[in-house]
Amino acid sequence: MIKLKPNKERSKQAVLAMKFVLVASGLMLFAQGYTVKLLMDIENGNYLSLGSGENYLIGIGIIGFLFMVAFVFSAIFFIMWFRRAYFNLHQLVPGKLKYSEGWAAGAWFVPIFNLFGPYQIAFDLHKNTENLLIQNDLDTPDKSRFSTVGWWWGLWITSSVISQVSNNMDDLSTTGAWIAIIGSLISIGSGLMAIRMIQNYTKMEELLPQINDVSARGGIDESDLLDSGI
């Protein structure tokens, strides 16, 4: 019997968490812009007072902490949604997907593989779900879904590389501060694409229970009332 597990609540949690990351990223971007201004002032011989310097460091620390907390929670909720989506698809097309369901979580933590694995799983997820819906006359082809996945991953990898470059530069370098700003802007773009990707897939996933084999023999496993389990 085909039984799908509920994933709508997880998609909502992932989107909400990512919105918090975008807010924190906006604050971080403001702080980075202010840092550039301070560095330029220092280059021109204008220095902060001791009190202003301390307030600046405290502010930067608070914003950095908020960003890290938001990022960690968004990563957790995203991976929970991602794995549940891949799990459900495995129930519908057993043996046809590129990776096992566990890799939807594990791919993020394996060096080298995490540079392309999550993208391949996301593409696999969208391609097979769309094909399944089309075969059952529940949907039509939509190339924008796949371009969203491509933009999401391309921006994510780019922002990660830029962030690494920025972290290895002198903290008091104006150039390094500008690179950090560019990285933050690209990261925000990646976050927006991730939200759009989740929303796009959720619309497809909501149609899956209408597939004949699912509606006749299974449906959504509502016994998972608390949506527990990764």
Sequence and secondary structure as in RCSB ss.txt:
>XXXX:A:sequence
MIKLKPNKERSKQAVLAMKFVLVASGLMLFAQGYTVKLLMDIENGNYLSLGSGENYLIGIGIIGFLFMVAFVFSA
IFFIMWFRRAYFNLHQLVPGKLKYSEGWAAGAWFVPIFNLFGPYQIAFDLHKNTENLLIQNDLDTPDKSRFSTVG
WWWGLWITSSVISQVSNNMDDLSTTGAWIAIIGSLISIGSGLMAIRMIQNYTKMEELLPQINDVSARGGIDESDL
LDSGI
>XXXX:A:secstr
  EE   HHHHHHHHHHHHHHHHHHHHHHHHHHHHHHHHHHHHTT    HHHHHHHHHHHHHHHHHHHHHHHHHH
HHHHHHHHHHHHHHHHHSTT SSS TTHHHHGGGSTTGGGTHHHHHHHHHHHHHHHHHHHTTS    HHHHHHHH
HHHHHHHHHHHHHHHHHTS TT HHHHHHHHHHHHHHHHHHHHHHHHHHHHHHHHTTGGGSHHHHHH EE TT T
T    
